[in-house]
Amino acid sequence: MALFELAFCLRVSVFELTSRPWDEVLGWMNYFDRRPYGWRDDDRTFKYLQTQGAKGKPWAYFSSLLPIYNPVAPTTGKLTMKNLKTSTMFQKMLAAQGGDKLEIFNETQNDSVRH
């Protein structure tokens, strides 16, 4: 499902997306982790809610605003299991039907994800 979500955000077909180099696909996933799709609309709506008296943190209203208002330090560029498991795209993969049975959990020997 993560590839379909990414293809939707990039407005390309999944076939076109998967024909790209894997590094580019990972780069786009990293980009959308830091700048979630639709965050500008959510930010605009939150600012409107503030004018109506809403209090609290922006990400309490819109989870897409968490990486915008609390950015995480950039990673080294190497995809590790820790980086993958904390990414938004991976959480979406787990939420997909059958996502809790991903084979990636069985890999304990190498901390890097194989390309």
N, C-alpha and C positions, 0 to 999 in steps of 0.2 A: 504494500500500500504506500510505502514511503516514496517509491519511484513514481507512482501515479500522482501523488501529492506534488512532488517536485516537478513533474511534467506539466501539471496543471498550472503551477506558479510560473513556469517558464513559457507556457503556452506552446508547447511542442508535444509531439506524440511520444509515448513510452519507447517505441522503436527508435525514434530519432535520439532520444535521451540516452538509451543504452548503447547506441553506436558511437557515442562520444568517449574519449579517454576517461578511465575511471578516476584519475586525479581531478579532472574537471567536474565530474559528478560530485565527488567529495567536497570540492571547493564550493559548489552551489549549495550543498547541504549545510556546510559551515556558514555560508552567507545567510541562509534563511534561518539558521539557529540564532544568529546575531541580529537579524532584521526580519522578523516573522512577517509572512504575507498579511497585508492589511493593517499593519501596526499604525500607519499614519491615520487611517480612519478611526481606529480605536483611541488614539491619542487626542484627536480632534473631539471625539465624543466625550472623553473623560474631561477635557477642558470645559466643554459645555456643561457637563454635570457639576463641575466645580462652581460654575457661575450660579447654579441652582442650589448650592449649599452642600454638595457631596463632600465628605471629608474622608481621609484615608489615603493610602498609597495607591498609585495608578494601577499597579499590577494586581491589587486586590479586586479591582473591577474588571480588568482585562489582562489575562495572563500573557498576551502577546507583548505587553509593555515591560515585562520584567527584564529582558535583555537590553532594552533601550535605557531604562532608568538605573539599572544595576548591571552594567556591562561586566563580563568576566574577562580576565586577562587572556589575550590570544594564546592559543596552544602553539606548540613547537612546529606544527604542521604535520607531525607524525600521528597517524590514527592509532590510538591504543584502545584497549578494551574499556578503560576508565573513561576516555573521551567519548567513545561511542555510546556507552551506557548512560551517560549524562546528557546526551544530545536530545533535542526535541524530536528529531526525526526518528531516533531509536524508540522513544516513548510512543510515537505513533505506530511504529511497527509492532510493538508489544500489544497495543490496543487493537490491532487488526485481528481478525478471526484466525486462531491458531498461532498467534504471535508469541504466546507464552511458551511455545515448544520450539523456539528457534535453536538450530544446531550450534549457533555461536556460543551458547552457554556451556557446551560440552568441551570447548577448547580451553584447556587450562595450561598447556605447555608453553604457548607463545603469547605474550601480552599484546603483540601487534596483530591487527586484522590482516589476513592475507588478501592480496589483490587478485 
